[in-house]
Amino acid sequence: SLDSALSGISRLERSVAGTKQLKYWLNIRGTLRSNETWANAGHLIVTNQFCVKITGLESLRMEEGPTATESSLLVNEHETLIQIALDGEKGESDEDCTPFLTICKVTGTIKALRTKDGTEVLASPQEVEPPAFSPNYTRASTDNDRGGIELLLGFLLPEHFRFLNPVIFRVYGLFKGFSQMSYSWFWSMYGLTPDSPPEIKCNRTSISQTHGSVTISCFCSIVKRGTSKKLIEQKIVYEVFPGGSIRVQTLVHPTKAIRSIPSLARIGLSMKLNSNLFNVMFCGRGKVENYPDRKSGTEMGVWCTTPTQNEFDYIVPSENGNKSDCSWASFMNPKGEGVCVVAPEGKAFNMGVSLNTQLELHRALHTCDLEPRQDGTSPVYVSIDHEIMGVAGDVSWFPVVYPDFIVKTQKTYDYRYVPPLST
């Protein structure tokens, strides 16, 4: 009853007084009292969830980094690399120190990252195509992403004339407008697909040190692969604190060159993690996959999963396995060591994890086209997204993602992940 529920909230408030907790969620579920012809007693028929705010509790958030009383940081700048180490790990000179963070000055991305105990966080260049930590704007197209007028026009031509499709689609767009073209068509035209991803070029970097922390700013351009066409201007700031935690802040400004795209696939970061970091725990919506426009049937909670458990085997492989409204997510080896990503207070991110690359999912026509993989034996591919486009589904032959769930190209995005992004 409602009275017993309110009584339970009162008991909860008294029991946690003075403890450190972040959020509580009240789950209300209604079940059948007796057997029916269509379901047995206890069958769940209605559910809802409410966030319970209990005042006076300390937050677990780390908006500020660790204090400067911990080990100081050593910075070693090379022609193409910036390396940071703890002073307790240096050898006879600063040049001999073992870095826990390496940033590439050519791309402005993280090249290597390890925990204080020496655990390698990112997959090696021999296992994955670098960079292993970088901005991400592409996704493996879903059937809804591919739905557009070009899909219908393609069916009208005999197979031996389909090489003319690109020309026909463009002529149709010039006369009838491009609004009915699929999202996937726009992404392919502007070089924002997994099989032709944009290139990341760092124009300049700067380094500053204050109160024991090191701030590295990378001013980057996201350009269409094989060209000098600038698609996005991006500033990535790494603030490194004593103890090994990192705050990543990024400013994303789409250029006029892509303003005609109705929606980007996503705005976020991708990580290619060491194969042993397959134990995933997150606070967000679960346990099934969910997206901004397809999440009302999921519940907030703390969930545990692995890449193989998180993936959904659609008959035609595509983008899958996203988890919305995440406040933190950790990726650990069997010893409990690894990396944790934390959103700022009041913010959230989308998280996806897989043993397949976006390129593999994008090119596969059936599940049999994907190589079978097991947790712990293959690199872990992670997406941490500030924004991700919805998946729609009203129809599959026209672009119908609702306006609230598109990633607009006419605005600037500013987001960050607070410590502890690392150990």
Secondary structure, 3 states (H helix, E strand, C coil): CHHHHHHHHHHHHHHCCCCCCCCEEEEEEEECCCCCCCCCCCCEEEEEEEEECCCCCCCCCCCCCCCCCCCCEEEEECCCEEEEEEHHHCCCCHHHCCCCEEEECCCCCEEEEECCCCCECECCCCCCCCCCEEEECCCCCCCCCCCCHHHHHHHHCCHHHHHHHHHHHHHHHHHHCCCCCCHHHHHHHCCCECCECCEEEEEEEEEEEECCEEEEEEEEEEECCCCCCEEEEEEEEEEECCCCCEEEEEEEEECHHHCCCCCECEEEEEEEECCCCCEEEEEEEECCCCECCECCCCEEEEEEECHHHHCCCCCCCCCCCCEEEECEEEEECCCCCEEEEECCCCCCEEEEEECCCHHHHHHCCCHHHCCCCCCCCCCEEEEEEEEECCCCCCCCCCCCCCHHHCECCCCCEEEEEECCECC
